[in-house]
Amino acid sequence: MSGIRPRLQCLVLCEQIVQRKWGKKDLLGVTDQLYATKFPHREANLSVFAVLGFGQGEFEVSCEIVDTVGNAVYRSEEPAQIRLDDPFRRAEFLLTLRDVIFPGKGTYYVSILVGGVKLAPDLMLLLDQI
């Protein structure tokens, strides 16, 4: 990492992101709560949309989901590379998460990391049993 570390401007969890012409994105099934009938629970598909800004330079961006004591239930395998040439421009980070295993009901936190450092704030995700 080099330059000015960007700030997190937007973080959304959803079922799917559809990219349309001219760079527009449709975020389908936006949520901060999931439901399961049994545990451990496997969530087949989740998508993360993040917007980073007010930074300058080249950065490695990744995502993780942790429980309330910091145990990871998901970590990006390979960080994405982003470049911000102008601090007043934004960079979008889109990631599809496959087969995320949640060990039990409760609260989880979705985080974006730049160069291995968490950007605040986390997105709180509630998992409940039905």
N, C-alpha and C positions, 0 to 999 in steps of 0.2 A: 504494500500500500504506500502511496505517496500522495502528498498534497493535503487538501483540507477535507477531513472526513465529512461525508454528507449527513444530513438529518433526515429522519423518517417523516414524510409528510402525510402518508396514507398507508393503511394496512387493512386489507379485507380478505376474509376467508369465505369461499363459496364452493359450490359443487362443480362449476365449470366456467371457463373463460373462453368466449368465442371472439376471435379477432376478425374484424371486418375491414373493408377497404379504408384507405386513408388513415390507418392507425387507430381507428375506433375499436373499443372493446366492450363486449356485453358480459357483465358479471351475472351469472345465473345461479340462483339458489343461495344468495348471500345469507350468512348465518353466523351466530356466535353460540349456538347451542345444537348439540347432537343428541340423538336418542338411540338406545340399544336395548335389545331384549335379553341379552346375556353377556357375560364377561369371561374372558377378555373379548373385546369387540374389535372387529376388523372393519375399518372404513375403506372401501375400495378406491374411491376417488375424492380428493379434495384439491382445491386450487387456491393458491395464494397470489394476491395482487398487491404490490407495494410500489410506492412512488418515493424516490429519494431526490433530495435537492439541497441547495445551498452548500454544495461541496465542489471540489475541483481536483481532478487527477484520475488515476486508474485504481480500481478497487475490486476485491473479491467479495461477492455477496452470497450469503447462504441463509438457510432457514432452519429453525429447530422448533420442536414442540416438547415442552417439559411439564412434569406434574408439579404440585405445590412444594415439593422438597428438592426439585431440581433434577430428578431422574428423567433422562431423555426418552421419549417414545418415538421420536423421529428426528433425524438430522440429514441435511442435504448430503448426497454422496460427493458431488463435485460442485465447488463454488462457481457461480457465474461471474463473468468479467464485465464490469461496466466502466464507462469512461464519461466523465463530466468535464467538458472543456471550459464551461462558463458556470459560475456559481448560481446564476439566475435561470439556468436551464434545469430540466428535470430528467431523471432516468427512471424507467419503469422496469420492475422485476416481476416476472410471471413464472410460476412454478406449479407443476402438477405433482401432487403427492399420491403415490399408489400404495395400497395395502398398509395403511397405518394401523398399528395394533395399540389399542388403548386397554390397559390392564384392568381398570375399574372405573366406576362412576366417580365424578368429582370435577374439580377445576383443573384446567390445563392452560398453559400460556404459549402462544405462538410468537416467536421472536424472529427478527431480521438481524443478521450479523454482518458487519462490514469489517473485513480483515480480522475476523474472529471475535470482534467486540460487539456486544449487543447494542442496538439502537433502541432508545426508549421512545414511546411506550410499547409494552407488549400488548397483544390482543388476548383477552381472557375468553376461553372457550369452556362452556359448561357441557358436561356429558352426563345424561340422566338415564335411568332405566325406566322402560315402559312395561 
